[in-house]
């Protein structure tokens, strides 16, 4: 019985975390340096042990860091529904975001998320641990800069260059694939993403018309069923968490009016793990979107 209660509690925590991260709209990651920036040119300043306290920081650390550098990851790093790099994370322990726990791993660098508490960050700094805080980006140019800065901070600028090259190649395949197609990205509870989001920037690169603009949505906002129908999307982009009507939030996506909009070729599904965090997952999402658009238009 106790195991069942714990499992249900864990699933509820995961759903709440996923909804919060997704609602933030590609939550993480321009780099704000709390302590003086490390010089990637100096091997002496390259961090030897790094912990990640945030799901999106996990992705960058796993993709850009060297194996021996990775001391521990966030509790959601191993969740295959949320973490794009979950298979790579299996080799590493996770860590609770508490100063006494982090210190035990003896890191010289901690990657914090936008919701990591200020008292925790200050406590780590007092222990002599460098802290890099991650904050949202809303443009392709911002994503390129972010990759470059993180890879430099980890002492692996060449890995960052390679990731940017993969990003640019994926964007080239996406360009104008859906020119003029009115498109709505729709999440549970009627959450949509507007022009001033990373997904909005990806839409523009594909030539897609963001239907959320009809309602003046620039960031991330909730709209009702009537508004969704009035936006008259020719294409709905959903995520893989919309498969089941597990609660009232996801039930909206199974309303008959939405089902009519999302029939057959007018629907594309992007996995949550590819859209929650910028970075390596973004490249996979762009590639998937380019292929799906090429098959339809």
Number of C-alpha atoms within 10 A of each C-alpha: 6 7 8 9 10 11 12 12 12 12 12 12 12 16 14 12 15 19 17 13 19 21 20 17 28 24 25 27 25 22 21 15 15 13 12 9 15 17 14 18 13 9 10 11 15 19 20 19 19 26 28 32 27 25 27 31 28 30 25 24 24 21 18 23 23 16 14 9 19 22 21 25 28 22 17 22 31 23 17 14 17 25 24 28 24 19 12 15 24 12 12 15 15 19 20 14 19 16 15 12 11 21 16 8 14 15 23 21 24 26 26 29 22 16 12 16 12 11 11 16 22 15 15 22 17 10 13 13 20 22 24 23 23 24 18 22 23 23 17 20 11 15 21 20 16 24 26 20 20 24 22 22 23 26 25 19 19 13 19 25 16 14 21 21 13 15 21 15 14 20 19 16 17 24 17 19 23 24 16 14 20 18 22 26 25 20 23 23 19 18 20 24 27 25 23 16 22 26 24 25 19 22 27 18 20 24 18 23 21 27 26 28 17 12 14 11 18 16 19 18 18 17 16 12 15 9 14 22 13 12 17 15 21 17 24 21 17 21 18 14 18 20 13 11 15 10 10 10 15 18 15 20 23 17 12 10 14 15 13 12 17 20 11 9 14 15 20 20 18 20 20 22 23 24 26 26 27 29 26 21 22 23 21 20 22 26 18 19 24 21 14 19 20 14 10 12 10
